[in-house]
């Protein structure tokens, strides 16, 4: 098929690779514009932009798709279909209508649960037992379109957003290739009205640990916010980013360091198995403890 691909971050790159490997013709790649990054604040292309350039594909990065000019340029591609995954811009109706077979979105949740911006983070933070990928036909609403294919996967007890991100990206790449191969035979299933939840964008204010909360909640907060933005606490005046945690037996005043990196919570305790000191790389707990003397209590 003649495909317009629309995506921006690392999550989208395996999908682009899968479409190319499957032999589809990529008419154009749409992504967010380069943004200032690094110490020099020089414009840096997005992961999809960089990968598309390496593959020799034409790249477009308009700041809006609402202008008649942008919509005419998109329509002129005469695409059979558009594949959208974590693109970052709302698609106006003329864009949705332009490809012969419309636009398909790869969404990282079991719709209608976790519509919106941060479905992977929210699923882990809420303690969901499973999540998955939905291939959805796009319409004007926020992730409201009918679903063509879905596949579920369990969420591991200590799985982080980074872990799950990579698994779901690979799953989405595999499912979209299946969807395009089987498109004439797939029946879009409308999403039910019940079970709708919204995955609000992660706010950095959510990252500070409150040790008075139950251990299970704190473990999910740590794992759900890892690697970005990273849950954190203060250890003797130093900010410590917590990257992986599990619940363990233990009790004490909230924030009390029981032993090693086992910390008492409002109920129960958590063990931090991976963390990152300021200005340092992520390290396992034993390595952290070899260079950091913890106070009796974390804040």
Secondary structure as GFF3:
##gff-version 3
##sequence-region A 1 299
A	DSSP	beta_strand	2	7	.	.	.	ID=ss1
A	DSSP	alpha_helix	10	21	.	.	.	ID=ss2
A	DSSP	beta_strand	25	30	.	.	.	ID=ss3
A	DSSP	beta_strand	35	37	.	.	.	ID=ss4
A	DSSP	beta_strand	42	44	.	.	.	ID=ss5
A	DSSP	alpha_helix	47	54	.	.	.	ID=ss6
A	DSSP	beta_strand	59	60	.	.	.	ID=ss7
A	DSSP	alpha_helix	68	75	.	.	.	ID=ss8
A	DSSP	beta_strand	81	85	.	.	.	ID=ss9
A	DSSP	alpha_helix	93	98	.	.	.	ID=ss10
A	DSSP	beta_strand	103	107	.	.	.	ID=ss11
A	DSSP	beta_strand	115	116	.	.	.	ID=ss12
A	DSSP	alpha_helix	119	125	.	.	.	ID=ss13
A	DSSP	beta_strand	130	137	.	.	.	ID=ss14
A	DSSP	beta_strand	147	154	.	.	.	ID=ss15
A	DSSP	alpha_helix	161	182	.	.	.	ID=ss16
A	DSSP	three_ten_helix	183	185	.	.	.	ID=ss17
A	DSSP	beta_strand	198	199	.	.	.	ID=ss18
A	DSSP	three_ten_helix	204	207	.	.	.	ID=ss19
A	DSSP	alpha_helix	215	224	.	.	.	ID=ss20
A	DSSP	beta_strand	231	235	.	.	.	ID=ss21
A	DSSP	beta_strand	238	248	.	.	.	ID=ss22
A	DSSP	beta_strand	257	259	.	.	.	ID=ss23
A	DSSP	beta_strand	262	264	.	.	.	ID=ss24
A	DSSP	beta_strand	269	277	.	.	.	ID=ss25
A	DSSP	beta_strand	283	284	.	.	.	ID=ss26
A	DSSP	alpha_helix	285	291	.	.	.	ID=ss27
###
